[in-house]
Amino acid sequence: MKPRGYHLLPSSRIKEVWVAMSANVGEGHPYIPNSVARARDAMLREIGVKDVEELLAIIPERLRFSRRLSLPGPLTAEPDLRRHVEGILKKNRNCREYLSFLGAGCWQHYVPAVVDEIVHRAEFVTAYAGNTYSDLGKWQAFFEFQSMMGELLEMDVVSLPTFDWGCAAGFAIRMASRITGRDEVLISWTVSPERLAVIKNFCHSEHVPAHISIKRVGYDVKTGLLDLEDLKTKISTRTAAIYFENPSYLGLVESQGEEISRTIHDNGSECIVGVDPISLGVLAPPAEYGADIVCGDIQSLGLHMNYGGGVGGFIASRDEERYVSEYPTHLVSIANTEDGTGFGFGFCTHERTLYTVREKGKDFTGTTVGLWTIAAAVYLALMGPAGMSEIGEVIVQKSHYAARLLSEIPGVRVLFTPYFFKEFVVNFDDTGKTVREVNRRLIDHKIFGGKDITSEFPELGSSSIYAVTEIHTRDDLDRLARSLEAVLGE
């Protein structure tokens, strides 16, 4: 008896179908649509092109690979392909099997299960580029994100995320340059080198309309704090803004924020502060010590660590036209519906962005807002003010406990105590071992050691940044101390 709903083909037809299917095997890539030769040729004819080479002619010969790649044949069976890829991935060492103390911009924080549950809902996953009339829930989620971030930052206006923190900082600096009409920015020496590289591209690129020169402001190698005297000597009538991070890349809490802001404002310049938002449950928001523009990354707010992703840079300011008109990023606003029965959401002054003015746009932004914005909104809603305060306190307690344990190991010094958040600098000069050697041996203990900053900050000797978050238990931190002591004693 045949199953209900099934239609059995006659044997002659089965053979015909099998032959037709077999004829296409090897003709195109098994996982790339329209790669079959007939489909490719039809598309070329449609656009009036003889062959693919004609499309590639614009690429100079010196930049083209002149021979075929030496690749194995395609794995046409999905189970074989899955097994092959999983075999490659098993070569990785991950943070489920290894204890990690890496940070420096991408941290291992706990992501509540409900965050993943909500961002995986179909109405959010598929809502990639819809507008207000089709993606109603998404737009409210965006507005709620801006509202909660505004409360956390004590700022009126918060952008939807752009690519990452470095891009947000670059945008903020260019905003300050346009607002002041000046072409120079001062940047603290303890800014993340990776973010600095991105900022330099924003300031120096031949593709942006105005060149902005960068001056670095030194720091006190004993305290880790910005050198106020160096700031005063480098500030000038060309200075559009200062940019510093708090906590800094080295984990230090910059206690001189008010004096930095006052100094820069006396010169008619803008104060831009980069911040890790998860610190704001225990640290004063930059607005309290005079920041005009605040930027940072939402990675610590419910986003998993993700190779090449899982980040989103935000910008925030007061609700003043001179700032809002310079935002290159998306802003979502709320308004009463025409019948007065509810609320509607939509873009705020969308004419600011390149989506309206296209090539005349002041800066470029992209479509990275989607799911990361919603993830951060869910996380903030779950945590609330009390939760953000609690997690900040836990991170402070655990990171300081870890720093005390490591400082008790012979030859190990923790620099820049006692004012740091989540991350701290560990120096190994007196151990006779380099950070590279230490980290390599810690791998044998299934531990990822701190980020090696020996080449980034040579004045600090053989040093690394250790990151401790709420996910680390007391046993984890005790295990790190025991393992590090064992490694240094070898």
N, C-alpha and C positions, 0 to 999 in steps of 0.2 A: 504493500500500500504506500503510495507516494505521499510525502508530507503536504498538508494543506498549504496553498499559496505557491507551491513550486511548479515550474513548468519544465519538463524534461525534454531536452533536445534529441532529435533522432541521431543515431550514430553517425550518419553521413554529415550532418550539420556540425556535430562536435569536431569531426576531423577538419572540416573547413575552417572553423573558428580557430582551432589550434594552429593550423598552417599560417593563418593570417597573423596571429599573435607572434608566432616564431619568426616571421619575416621581419618584424620590427626589432627583434633582439639584437643588440649591438649596433643598431643604426643610430641611435641617439643616446644621450645621457639618461640613465634610468630615473634620476630625480630632478631633472631640469625640464620643465614643460617646453614644448615647441622646439626641442633640440633635434628632433627627427629631421633628416635632410629635406623631405618634402615640405614640411612646415616652414623650415628656415628659408628655402628657396621661394616659397609663396610670399613670405614677408618681404624678402628682398625685391621681388617683382613689384609688390604693392607700393614700395617707396621709391621705385625707379633706380635701384642700385644693382650692379652686376654681381658683385660678390662681397664677402665680408672684408676682404682686403681693401676695398674702396672706402669702407667706413673707417678703417684704421690708418689710412694714408696721412692723416693729420699728425700722427705721432712720428717724430723724427726717427730715422733708422737707428741712430746711435743709442736710442732708449729702448729699442725693441729687442725682445728675446729672439734670436735668429734660428733656434732649433726647437724641436718638440720637447716638452718636459718628459723626463723618464719616470713614468708613473705606471703602477700595476693596472691591470684591467679592472673594470668596475665590478663591485659586489652587487649583483642584481637581486639577490635574495635579502630581504630586510633582516631576518635573524642573523645572517652572516655579517651584514654591515653593523648591526648593533653590537655583536660580539667583538668585532674588530675595534670599534670606537671605544667600547668599555675597556678593552685591553690597553688601549693607549692611555685612557684617563686613569687607570689604576696605577700608572707610574707616578702620578702626582701624590704629594703629601698634603693632606687637607686638615682643616682645623677641627674636624670631628675626631680624628685619630691622634692628632698632635695638639699639645698645649701651646697656645700662641700668645706672644707678648708684642707682636708687631702692631704698629699703628701708623703714626705720621701721615694721617689724612684719610685712612680707611680702617675703621675700627670694628672689632668683633663685639657688637652689642646684642642683647637679646631681642628677638623679634617675636612679639606675642602671636600665637596661632591665629587669633581673630584677624590680624592684619593681612596675613596671607589668604585667609578665607574670603575676605571682602574684596581684595584687589583681584582675586581670581573669578569673581562673579562675571557672567557673560556680558552684562550691560556696561561693565567698566573695561574688560579686556578688549572688547570689540569696538569701543568708543575711541577711535584713534584720532579722527579729524572732523568729527561731526560738529554741528553748530548748536546754538541754544534751543532751537526748535525740535531737535532730535535727541540730544543727549542731556536730558533735563537733570538727572541725578548727578551726572559728572560735573556740571557747572556749579551746582550747589556745593559739592564736595570741594571744588576749587575755591569757592568763596569762603567756606569754613576754614580751609587751610590758611588762607590769607588772614582771616580774623584771629585765629589762634596764634599764628606766628606773630601777628601784630601785638597781641597781649604779652606774649613771651618776651618780645624785643622792646616793648614799650614804644613802638613806632606806629604811625597811622597807616602807612602804605607799605604793602609787601608784594613783591612781584611773584608770579608763578615761576617755578624753577627754570633756569637755563642749564647749559651742559654740566658745569661743575663749579666749584668754588673759585678756581683760577679764572674762568670766564666771567663769573659774577664780579670778581675784583677788577678785572680789566674793564668791564662795562662801567663800574662805579667810578673808576679813575677817569675814563673818557667823559662821563657825565660831569664830573667836577671840573674838567678842563673846559668844557663848553659853558658851564655856569659862570666860571670866573673869567673866561677869556684868556687863560694863561696856559703855558705849554711845558710845565715842569712838575714832576711829582717826587716827593720824598718817600722812600720805602725803608722800613726798618730792616736791619741786617738779619734779624731772627725770623723773617718770613720764610715759609716753606720754599726751598729752592725749586721744587716742581711748579708751584703756583707762580713763582717769580718768572720762570721761563715762559709761562702762558701770558703773564702780564706784559712781558717784553714784546711778545708778538703783537699784542693789542696796541702797544704804544709805538712800536717801531716799524710795523708792517707797511710795505709799499702799497698795500691794498686799502688802507684806511686814509681818510681825507686829511688828517693832521698828525704830524709827528710830535710825540711827547717825550721829552728827555727824562731820564731817571737818575736820581741821586740817592745813594744808599746812606742811611743814618746808622752809625755804629751803636754798639751795646757794651755794657760793662761786663767783662768776662768773669767778674767775681759774683755779681748778682744776677746776671742775665737780663737786666732791665735796660730799656732804651737809654742812650747817652744824651741827656738833655742839653748839655753844652755843645755837643756835636750838632744836635738839631738846630740850635740857635745860630751856629756859624754857617749852616748850609741853607737856611731859609732865605728866600729873596722875593723880590717883587714879581718874579716869574712863577713862583710856586703856586700851583693850583690846589694841591692837597698833600696831606701826609696819609700814608697807608701803613697801619701796623695791625698785628693780630693779637687777640687776647681771649683765651690763653695763646701763647706764642707756639710756634712750631716745636720749640723745646719744652713745651708744657708749662712755662712760667706764667703766672698771673701778673700782668702789667699793672702795678699799683700806682703808676704815675699818670693815669689816664686823664685826670682833670688838668694837670699841668701841661700835658702835651696838647690837649684841646685848646686851652687858654692861649698857649704860645702860638699855635697855628691860626687861631681866630684873630688874634691881634694883628696878624699879617694879612687879614682878609682872605684867608685860604680855608678850604674845607677839610674836615676831619673824617676820614674813612676808617672804619674798624672792621676787621674780619673776626668772626666768632664761631665757635662750635656751639650750636644752640642747646645741646644737652647740658652744658655747663651753667645755663641761666637759671636753674633751680636753686643754685647756691651763690652764684656770682651776680653782681650788679650788671644789668644790661648796658651796653655802650651808650645808649641815649642818656643815662644818668650822669655820665662823665663827659658829655659834650659832643658825642658823635653826630655828624650830620647825615652820613650814609653808612649803613651797616650791611655787610655781606657775609656769606658763609656757605655751608653745605648742609643739606638735610640728611646726609648718609647715616648719622647717628640716631635719627628719629624713625626707627622701624624699617630700615632698609638693610637687607642682607649684604654681606660682602660679596662682590661680584666682579670677576675679572673683566675690566674694561667698561664697567657700568655700575649701577647701584649708587649713583651720585646725582646731585642736583643743586646747583648754585642759586641762592636767593639774594635779592637786593631789597633793602627797606629804608624808608626815610619819613620825614614829616610830610603831612598833607599840604604841601605848598606848591604852587604852580611851577615855580622855577625848578623843582625837583621832578615832579610828576611828568612834566612835558619832556623831560630828557630820558625817561625810562625807555630802553629799546625793547623791553620784554612785555609779555602779556600781563594785563591787570583785569580782574573780573570785578564788576560792580553789581549792586543790588538796587532794585527799584520796585515801587508798587505797580501792580498790574492795572490796566486801564479801568477795569470794573471795580478795583479796590478790594477784591476778595483775597488777594494773595501777593506773592512776590515773584519777580522775574530776575533772571541773571543774564549778564551780557558783558562784552568787552567794554572796558573804560578807555575813552579817548584812543580808539583803535587806530586813528590816523597817525599816531606817533610811530607806529611800527612799519617795518618793511613790507608787511602784508598789504598795506595800502599804498605807500609811497615807493615801493619796490626799490629800484637802484638808488633812490635818493634817501633811503633809510640811514639813520645816523649810525646804527650798529646792526649786527645780524643776530637773530635768535632763531631757535629751531623748535622741533616738536618733541622735546624730551620731557615735557611737563606731565603728561598722562598718568601712568600708574604710580610713579614715584610720589607725585603730589598727593594722590589719594592714600597711599601707604602712610605718608607722614601725617596726613590729616586724621586717619584712624588712630595712629599711635598717640598723637597729642590729645585727642578726645578721650582715649582710654586712660591716659596718665593724669590729665588735669593738673592744676597748680600743685596740689599736695603730692601727686606722684612724681612730678618733675623735681620737686624739692627733695623728696625721699631718695630718688635715684642719684641725684647730685651728691647728697650726703654719703650714700653708700660708696660711690666711686672715690670720693675724697678719702674716706676711711680706709678702703682697701688699697688704694695706690700708696698712701702714706705708710701703711703697714708693710707693704712690699718693699718700699724704699728703705725702711728701717732694717728689715731683715737683710737686704743686700749690703747695706752699709756696714753690717757687722762681720762680713766676710773679709778675711785678711787681704789687703791690696785693693779692694774695691771701694771706690768713692762715689757717692751720689752728689752731683753738683746742684747748685742753685736751690738749696732747701731754705725755708720750709714751704714757700708759697708756690705750689704747682697744682694742676688739676689733671688727673687721668694719666698724664705722661711725665716722665722725669728722665734726666740724663745720668747715665752710669758710665763712670770712667775706669779703664783697666790699665792705665799706665804703670801702676806699681805692681802689677801681677806678672809683667814680662810677656804677656800674651796680647795679641791683637784681637780686635772685635771679630774679625773674620775667623780666626782660630777658635775663639770661644763659641761662636755660633755654630761652627761646623761640628764641634764636639757635643754641643747641646742637642743636635739632631739625633745623636745616638741615644739620648735620653727621651726622645720623642717630644722635644720642646723647640719651638721657634723662638730664638732670642730676639733682642731688640733691634731696631733699625740702625744699621751702621752709618754714622755721620762723620766718620774720620776724615773723609775727603771733602765733605760739605763744610765742616767747621774745623779745619786743621788746628786752629788755636786752642781747641778743647782736647787735643791729644786723641788717644785711642778711646773713643766714646760712642755710645749708642743710646737710642731713645727706647725706653720700655713703656708699654701701654698696659694699664690695668683698668678693667671695666667691671661692671656689675656681674658679668658672667663668671668671673674668677672666684673660686671658693678659697677659704683659708687653707685647705689641703693643697690646692693648686699652687698657692704662693709659697707654702712651706716646701713643696716639692721643687719649685724653681730654685729656692735658696739652697737646698741640699744638693741638687744637681749641679748648680753653678759652683758650689764649693768643691764638689768632686772633680769637676772639669779643671778648675784652677789648680787643684792639688796634684794633677797627673804629671 
